[in-house]
Amino acid sequence: MQFFILNLINLFVLLNFIANAEWANWRGPNMDGSSSAKNVPAKFSQDQNIRWSIDMKGKAASTPIISAGKVFITTTDEGKKELLAVAYDLKSGKEQWSKVVGKGLNQDNRSNYAGASPVSDGKHVVFFYGTGDMAVFSHDGKLRWKKNIQEEYGKFYFLWTFSSSPIIHDGKIILQVLQRDTPVHPAQQGGGKQSSYILALSLDEGKEIYKTPRPDEAKSESKEAFSTPIIHKFNGEPQLLITGGDCITGHDPSTGKEIWRWGTWNPTKIGHWRLVPSPVAGNGVALACAPKGDPVYAVKLGKSGTLPNSSVSWKGKDEAIASDVPTPLFYDGYFYVAHNGKKRSHMLSCVEPSSGKIIWSEDLKVNGKIEASPTAADGKIFVITHHGEVVVVAAGEKFKKIHQTDMGPGRNGIVRSSIALSDGTALIRTDDTLFCVGK
């Protein structure tokens, strides 16, 4: 009996390790940009240490995910103006299936409707697009259900093409829609007054579990958020963390009920401060990135209600600790913040969580700006630029650049997809190619 129990424990530990080594949502298994994956290649190029590569049908800012031996990705067929859900075999790169989920391409020329990353629980995979189309497939490509969020809950009111990735928690798909309350484009007219909300749907059927208002006091474009919610456990209890609308909030993920909020980083109510970076948490604090080069704020976890400014443990003191687009990384006890600074500098900074002390802050010496979010595993941090330049840096208290290479497409590129990591593998998506780095 004791031997049987030990085997069960070992099996549980093994399965948990395997799950933690996958990359099943945009920010990875810990929802902080990090993974426990091992043997992740540190040195590679377009023709070195590449397991396979695939020409993409269209561009998108979404990050590929890895689950149960498959790669899932949202993309576009630009010629047909279709929104696609695609699955590949992780070992070979062979396409497993491709489905048309929606029609349309973009609302503006800065992005397109395929900006949200898929998410999987190991059996189902969820795809969402800025048109409001959401579809859930089994891993072998069978459609479980499909619906359009705009058709059921009202038009999206965004100046820019909407993107926020869904997450899965406890059998629920959770999606945030942080938006304006009135239309901003002619196509949005007739939708009536709207508000921001958190939506939870059952993963198996798509039935509404809750739709919770997420109020704010922001003005105009500052109501808009393109961040993604995260689940973070603090003192053993999971919290749903959300940034946008000039504030950060913590919620009960089972009900959507707000537990606490802090804000604002925008006391003068500037009206053009849309928010892009998602929250990230570690060592008892949650980071919220104010837009447009303003500081990162570290809010202490564990309180309830509307928090005073004394709940801010620290804020960035200079432009090194700021981020307008990339979401910071938490890895092995430190935050890592990527930032496009003045004089065309492209910074990566290592920050101590409790104090905000800058351990190091270095210019990565790249040409393209950084809008993809840094990721880490196996003691290495991976950063990719608009131009497809990839920099690999050693994690820890001393800055060391391990590798730098150009994965394309070059100066005309707009690469925003983060690098997904699993055992022995790094997935790098450029504007026109998906590379699987590994042997």
KOLVO-219079 format. One record per residue (C-alpha): y, x, z; residue in three letters; chain; residue number from 1. Coordinates in steps of 0.25 Angstrom, whole numbers, plus 5000, padded with zeros to 4 digits. Example, Ala and Ser with C-alpha at 12.3 -4.5 7.8 and 13.67 -1.06 7.14 Angstrom:
    c2    c1    c3    r  c    k
  4982  5049  5031  Ala  A    1
  4996  5055  5029  Ser  A    2
//
This chain:
    c2    c1    c3    r  c    k
  5000  5000  5000  Met  A    1
  5010  5011  5004  Gln  A    2
  5006  5018  4990  Phe  A    3
  5009  5005  4983  Phe  A    4
  5023  5003  4990  Ile  A    5
  5026  5018  4987  Leu  A    6
  5023  5016  4972  Asn  A    7
  5032  5003  4972  Leu  A    8
  5043  5011  4978  Ile  A    9
  5041  5022  4968  Asn  A   10
  5041  5012  4957  Leu  A   11
  5054  5006  4961  Phe  A   12
  5061  5019  4963  Val  A   13
  5056  5023  4949  Leu  A   14
  5060  5010  4942  Leu  A   15
  5074  5011  4949  Asn  A   16
  5076  5025  4944  Phe  A   17
  5072  5021  4930  Ile  A   18
  5082  5010  4931  Ala  A   19
  5093  5019  4936  Asn  A   20
  5091  5029  4925  Ala  A   21
  5093  5018  4914  Glu  A   22
  5107  5014  4910  Trp  A   23
  5106  4999  4909  Ala  A   24
  5121  4995  4910  Asn  A   25
  5134  5001  4906  Trp  A   26
  5136  5010  4918  Arg  A   27
  5122  5014  4921  Gly  A   28
  5112  5010  4932  Pro  A   29
  5121  5013  4943  Asn  A   30
  5133  5006  4936  Met  A   31
  5141  5018  4939  Asp  A   32
  5139  5026  4926  Gly  A   33
  5127  5034  4932  Ser  A   34
  5112  5035  4931  Ser  A   35
  5101  5042  4938  Ser  A   36
  5095  5046  4924  Ala  A   37
  5090  5060  4923  Lys  A   38
  5089  5070  4912  Asn  A   39
  5101  5065  4904  Val  A   40
  5104  5075  4893  Pro  A   41
  5117  5083  4896  Ala  A   42
  5118  5090  4882  Lys  A   43
  5117  5083  4869  Phe  A   44
  5125  5080  4855  Ser  A   45
  5124  5071  4844  Gln  A   46
  5112  5079  4839  Asp  A   47
  5106  5085  4851  Gln  A   48
  5098  5079  4862  Asn  A   49
  5099  5065  4855  Ile  A   50
  5086  5056  4857  Arg  A   51
  5092  5046  4847  Trp  A   52
  5105  5041  4841  Ser  A   53
  5108  5028  4834  Ile  A   54
  5120  5024  4825  Asp  A   55
  5127  5012  4832  Met  A   56
  5130  5000  4823  Lys  A   57
  5144  4998  4830  Gly  A   58
  5153  5003  4841  Lys  A   59
  5153  4998  4855  Ala  A   60
  5158  5004  4869  Ala  A   61
  5146  4999  4876  Ser  A   62
  5136  5009  4883  Thr  A   63
  5121  5008  4879  Pro  A   64
  5112  5005  4891  Ile  A   65
  5098  5010  4894  Ile  A   66
  5087  5001  4899  Ser  A   67
  5072  5001  4899  Ala  A   68
  5071  5011  4888  Gly  A   69
  5081  5004  4879  Lys  A   70
  5095  5006  4875  Val  A   71
  5104  4994  4874  Phe  A   72
  5118  4994  4868  Ile  A   73
  5129  4984  4863  Thr  A   74
  5135  4987  4850  Thr  A   75
  5141  4981  4837  Thr  A   76
  5138  4979  4823  Asp  A   77
  5152  4981  4818  Glu  A   78
  5149  4977  4804  Gly  A   79
  5143  4964  4808  Lys  A   80
  5152  4962  4820  Lys  A   81
  5140  4960  4829  Glu  A   82
  5138  4963  4843  Leu  A   83
  5124  4970  4845  Leu  A   84
  5114  4972  4857  Ala  A   85
  5105  4984  4853  Val  A   86
  5093  4990  4860  Ala  A   87
  5087  5004  4857  Tyr  A   88
  5075  5011  4862  Asp  A   89
  5080  5022  4872  Leu  A   90
  5069  5033  4867  Lys  A   91
  5070  5031  4852  Ser  A   92
  5084  5024  4850  Gly  A   93
  5076  5014  4841  Lys  A   94
  5083  5000  4841  Glu  A   95
  5075  4990  4848  Gln  A   96
  5084  4978  4845  Trp  A   97
  5098  4974  4841  Ser  A   98
  5104  4960  4843  Lys  A   99
  5117  4954  4839  Val  A  100
  5124  4948  4851  Val  A  101
  5137  4944  4846  Gly  A  102
  5148  4944  4835  Lys  A  103
  5161  4951  4835  Gly  A  104
  5166  4965  4836  Leu  A  105
  5179  4967  4845  Asn  A  106
  5192  4961  4849  Gln  A  107
  5200  4974  4848  Asp  A  108
  5198  4987  4841  Asn  A  109
  5195  4995  4854  Arg  A  110
  5181  4990  4857  Ser  A  111
  5171  4980  4853  Asn  A  112
  5163  4968  4859  Tyr  A  113
  5151  4978  4862  Ala  A  114
  5158  4985  4873  Gly  A  115
  5149  4980  4884  Ala  A  116
  5136  4988  4888  Ser  A  117
  5123  4981  4889  Pro  A  118
  5116  4980  4903  Val  A  119
  5101  4978  4906  Ser  A  120
  5092  4975  4918  Asp  A  121
  5080  4982  4911  Gly  A  122
  5075  4969  4905  Lys  A  123
  5087  4962  4899  His  A  124
  5099  4968  4892  Val  A  125
  5113  4961  4892  Val  A  126
  5123  4963  4881  Phe  A  127
  5137  4958  4882  Phe  A  128
  5149  4959  4872  Tyr  A  129
  5164  4957  4872  Gly  A  130
  5162  4944  4864  Thr  A  131
  5155  4938  4876  Gly  A  132
  5141  4939  4870  Asp  A  133
  5131  4942  4881  Met  A  134
  5116  4943  4877  Ala  A  135
  5104  4947  4886  Val  A  136
  5091  4953  4879  Phe  A  137
  5078  4958  4884  Ser  A  138
  5076  4972  4882  His  A  139
  5067  4969  4870  Asp  A  140
  5079  4961  4863  Gly  A  141
  5076  4947  4866  Lys  A  142
  5088  4939  4869  Leu  A  143
  5088  4932  4883  Arg  A  144
  5101  4925  4882  Trp  A  145
  5115  4926  4876  Lys  A  146
  5128  4920  4879  Lys  A  147
  5143  4922  4876  Asn  A  148
  5152  4924  4889  Ile  A  149
  5165  4920  4882  Gln  A  150
  5158  4907  4877  Glu  A  151
  5153  4904  4891  Glu  A  152
  5164  4909  4900  Tyr  A  153
  5177  4909  4891  Gly  A  154
  5184  4919  4882  Lys  A  155
  5186  4934  4886  Phe  A  156
  5201  4937  4887  Tyr  A  157
  5202  4952  4884  Phe  A  158
  5213  4960  4876  Leu  A  159
  5202  4970  4873  Trp  A  160
  5187  4968  4868  Thr  A  161
  5180  4964  4881  Phe  A  162
  5169  4972  4887  Ser  A  163
  5162  4972  4900  Ser  A  164
  5147  4976  4902  Ser  A  165
  5138  4966  4909  Pro  A  166
  5129  4971  4921  Ile  A  167
  5116  4966  4927  Ile  A  168
  5114  4964  4941  His  A  169
  5103  4956  4949  Asp  A  170
  5099  4948  4936  Gly  A  171
  5114  4945  4933  Lys  A  172
  5123  4949  4921  Ile  A  173
  5137  4952  4926  Ile  A  174
  5149  4952  4917  Leu  A  175
  5163  4953  4921  Gln  A  176
  5174  4947  4912  Val  A  177
  5188  4952  4917  Leu  A  178
  5198  4946  4908  Gln  A  179
  5212  4940  4906  Arg  A  180
  5214  4925  4909  Asp  A  181
  5221  4922  4896  Thr  A  182
  5218  4925  4881  Pro  A  183
  5223  4938  4875  Val  A  184
  5218  4937  4861  His  A  185
  5219  4925  4851  Pro  A  186
  5204  4924  4850  Ala  A  187
  5204  4921  4865  Gln  A  188
  5213  4909  4865  Gln  A  189
  5207  4896  4869  Gly  A  190
  5199  4902  4880  Gly  A  191
  5207  4896  4891  Gly  A  192
  5210  4904  4904  Lys  A  193
  5200  4914  4908  Gln  A  194
  5197  4923  4920  Ser  A  195
  5189  4936  4924  Ser  A  196
  5175  4933  4929  Tyr  A  197
  5162  4940  4933  Ile  A  198
  5150  4933  4926  Leu  A  199
  5135  4934  4930  Ala  A  200
  5124  4929  4921  Leu  A  201
  5109  4928  4924  Ser  A  202
  5102  4939  4916  Leu  A  203
  5090  4931  4912  Asp  A  204
  5098  4919  4907  Glu  A  205
  5112  4921  4906  Gly  A  206
  5116  4910  4916  Lys  A  207
  5129  4911  4924  Glu  A  208
  5126  4916  4938  Ile  A  209
  5141  4917  4942  Tyr  A  210
  5155  4918  4935  Lys  A  211
  5165  4924  4945  Thr  A  212
  5180  4925  4943  Pro  A  213
  5185  4939  4945  Arg  A  214
  5200  4937  4947  Pro  A  215
  5211  4947  4946  Asp  A  216
  5226  4949  4946  Glu  A  217
  5227  4958  4934  Ala  A  218
  5236  4954  4922  Lys  A  219
  5234  4954  4907  Ser  A  220
  5225  4965  4902  Glu  A  221
  5222  4970  4916  Ser  A  222
  5213  4958  4918  Lys  A  223
  5204  4964  4907  Glu  A  224
  5192  4972  4911  Ala  A  225
  5182  4979  4903  Phe  A  226
  5174  4985  4915  Ser  A  227
  5160  4982  4918  Thr  A  228
  5156  4977  4932  Pro  A  229
  5146  4986  4940  Ile  A  230
  5136  4983  4952  Ile  A  231
  5138  4993  4963  His  A  232
  5130  4993  4976  Lys  A  233
  5138  4996  4989  Phe  A  234
  5131  4995  5003  Asn  A  235
  5119  4990  4996  Gly  A  236
  5126  4978  4990  Glu  A  237
  5129  4976  4975  Pro  A  238
  5143  4974  4971  Gln  A  239
  5149  4970  4957  Leu  A  240
  5161  4978  4954  Leu  A  241
  5171  4974  4944  Ile  A  242
  5184  4981  4939  Thr  A  243
  5196  4974  4931  Gly  A  244
  5208  4965  4933  Gly  A  245
  5215  4976  4941  Asp  A  246
  5204  4976  4952  Cys  A  247
  5190  4979  4956  Ile  A  248
  5181  4969  4962  Thr  A  249
  5167  4969  4969  Gly  A  250
  5158  4957  4968  His  A  251
  5145  4951  4972  Asp  A  252
  5136  4953  4960  Pro  A  253
  5127  4941  4964  Ser  A  254
  5139  4931  4964  Thr  A  255
  5151  4938  4958  Gly  A  256
  5159  4935  4970  Lys  A  257
  5170  4946  4973  Glu  A  258
  5168  4954  4985  Ile  A  259
  5180  4963  4984  Trp  A  260
  5191  4967  4975  Arg  A  261
  5202  4978  4974  Trp  A  262
  5214  4979  4965  Gly  A  263
  5223  4982  4960  Thr  A  264
  5225  4995  4952  Trp  A  265
  5236  4988  4945  Asn  A  266
  5246  4982  4955  Pro  A  267
  5257  4981  4945  Thr  A  268
  5248  4972  4936  Lys  A  269
  5249  4980  4923  Ile  A  270
  5243  4971  4913  Gly  A  271
  5236  4980  4903  His  A  272
  5226  4987  4913  Trp  A  273
  5213  4982  4907  Arg  A  274
  5201  4988  4915  Leu  A  275
  5189  4996  4908  Val  A  276
  5182  5004  4918  Pro  A  277
  5171  4998  4927  Ser  A  278
  5170  5000  4941  Pro  A  279
  5161  5011  4947  Val  A  280
  5157  5013  4961  Ala  A  281
  5151  5024  4970  Gly  A  282
  5151  5029  4984  Asn  A  283
  5158  5017  4990  Gly  A  284
  5169  5015  4980  Val  A  285
  5171  5008  4967  Ala  A  286
  5180  5013  4956  Leu  A  287
  5190  5005  4948  Ala  A  288
  5198  5012  4937  Cys  A  289
  5212  5007  4935  Ala  A  290
  5216  5007  4920  Pro  A  291
  5225  5015  4911  Lys  A  292
  5223  5028  4919  Gly  A  293
  5226  5022  4933  Asp  A  294
  5217  5027  4944  Pro  A  295
  5203  5024  4948  Val  A  296
  5202  5016  4961  Tyr  A  297
  5190  5018  4971  Ala  A  298
  5188  5006  4979  Val  A  299
  5180  5006  4992  Lys  A  300
  5168  4997  4992  Leu  A  301
  5163  4988  5003  Gly  A  302
  5175  4979  5006  Lys  A  303
  5177  4964  5002  Ser  A  304
  5189  4956  4998  Gly  A  305
  5202  4961  4991  Thr  A  306
  5202  4976  4995  Leu  A  307
  5215  4983  4999  Pro  A  308
  5220  4996  4992  Asn  A  309
  5214  5003  5004  Ser  A  310
  5200  5000  4998  Ser  A  311
  5204  5010  4987  Val  A  312
  5197  5023  4991  Ser  A  313
  5204  5031  4981  Trp  A  314
  5211  5030  4967  Lys  A  315
  5212  5041  4956  Gly  A  316
  5224  5050  4959  Lys  A  317
  5226  5055  4945  Asp  A  318
  5221  5051  4931  Glu  A  319
  5208  5059  4932  Ala  A  320
  5203  5047  4941  Ile  A  321
  5206  5036  4931  Ala  A  322
  5198  5028  4920  Ser  A  323
  5204  5018  4910  Asp  A  324
  5190  5016  4903  Val  A  325
  5178  5024  4908  Pro  A  326
  5171  5019  4920  Thr  A  327
  5169  5030  4931  Pro  A  328
  5156  5035  4934  Leu  A  329
  5149  5036  4948  Phe  A  330
  5138  5047  4948  Tyr  A  331
  5132  5055  4959  Asp  A  332
  5143  5053  4970  Gly  A  333
  5155  5054  4961  Tyr  A  334
  5164  5046  4952  Phe  A  335
  5167  5051  4938  Tyr  A  336
  5179  5046  4931  Val  A  337
  5182  5048  4916  Ala  A  338
  5197  5047  4911  His  A  339
  5205  5049  4899  Asn  A  340
  5217  5057  4905  Gly  A  341
  5230  5062  4900  Lys  A  342
  5232  5072  4889  Lys  A  343
  5219  5068  4883  Arg  A  344
  5210  5072  4894  Ser  A  345
  5197  5066  4897  His  A  346
  5193  5067  4911  Met  A  347
  5181  5065  4920  Leu  A  348
  5183  5066  4935  Ser  A  349
  5173  5067  4946  Cys  A  350
  5178  5059  4959  Val  A  351
  5173  5058  4973  Glu  A  352
  5171  5043  4976  Pro  A  353
  5176  5042  4990  Ser  A  354
  5189  5050  4989  Ser  A  355
  5192  5050  4974  Gly  A  356
  5192  5065  4975  Lys  A  357
  5192  5071  4961  Ile  A  358
  5180  5081  4961  Ile  A  359
  5183  5085  4946  Trp  A  360
  5191  5080  4935  Ser  A  361
  5189  5086  4921  Glu  A  362
  5194  5084  4907  Asp  A  363
  5181  5082  4898  Leu  A  364
  5188  5089  4886  Lys  A  365
  5184  5078  4876  Val  A  366
  5192  5072  4865  Asn  A  367
  5189  5057  4866  Gly  A  368
  5194  5048  4877  Lys  A  369
  5183  5043  4887  Ile  A  370
  5181  5028  4888  Glu  A  371
  5166  5028  4890  Ala  A  372
  5162  5029  4905  Ser  A  373
  5155  5042  4911  Pro  A  374
  5140  5041  4914  Thr  A  375
  5131  5050  4922  Ala  A  376
  5117  5054  4925  Ala  A  377
  5108  5066  4928  Asp  A  378
  5120  5074  4934  Gly  A  379
  5129  5072  4921  Lys  A  380
  5141  5064  4917  Ile  A  381
  5142  5059  4903  Phe  A  382
  5156  5055  4896  Val  A  383
  5158  5051  4882  Ile  A  384
  5172  5050  4875  Thr  A  385
  5177  5041  4864  His  A  386
  5173  5052  4854  His  A  387
  5159  5053  4859  Gly  A  388
  5161  5066  4866  Glu  A  389
  5151  5066  4877  Val  A  390
  5153  5075  4890  Val  A  391
  5142  5078  4900  Val  A  392
  5148  5082  4914  Val  A  393
  5140  5087  4926  Ala  A  394
  5141  5077  4937  Ala  A  395
  5146  5082  4951  Gly  A  396
  5157  5090  4958  Glu  A  397
  5159  5100  4947  Lys  A  398
  5163  5097  4933  Phe  A  399
  5154  5102  4922  Lys  A  400
  5154  5098  4908  Lys  A  401
  5139  5099  4903  Ile  A  402
  5141  5095  4889  His  A  403
  5150  5089  4879  Gln  A  404
  5146  5084  4865  Thr  A  405
  5151  5075  4854  Asp  A  406
  5143  5062  4851  Met  A  407
  5152  5056  4841  Gly  A  408
  5159  5048  4835  Pro  A  409
  5171  5057  4836  Gly  A  410
  5186  5055  4837  Arg  A  411
  5185  5041  4831  Asn  A  412
  5175  5036  4842  Gly  A  413
  5177  5027  4853  Ile  A  414
  5165  5029  4862  Val  A  415
  5165  5021  4875  Arg  A  416
  5151  5019  4878  Ser  A  417
  5146  5027  4890  Ser  A  418
  5134  5036  4890  Ile  A  419
  5121  5029  4895  Ala  A  420
  5111  5038  4903  Leu  A  421
  5097  5037  4907  Ser  A  422
  5085  5047  4909  Asp  A  423
  5086  5058  4898  Gly  A  424
  5096  5049  4890  Thr  A  425
  5110  5047  4887  Ala  A  426
  5115  5036  4878  Leu  A  427
  5128  5039  4870  Ile  A  428
  5135  5029  4862  Arg  A  429
  5146  5033  4852  Thr  A  430
  5153  5024  4842  Asp  A  431
  5142  5025  4832  Asp  A  432
  5130  5031  4839  Thr  A  433
  5121  5029  4851  Leu  A  434
  5115  5043  4855  Phe  A  435
  5103  5044  4865  Cys  A  436
  5104  5058  4871  Val  A  437
  5091  5063  4876  Gly  A  438
  5077  5069  4872  Lys  A  439
//
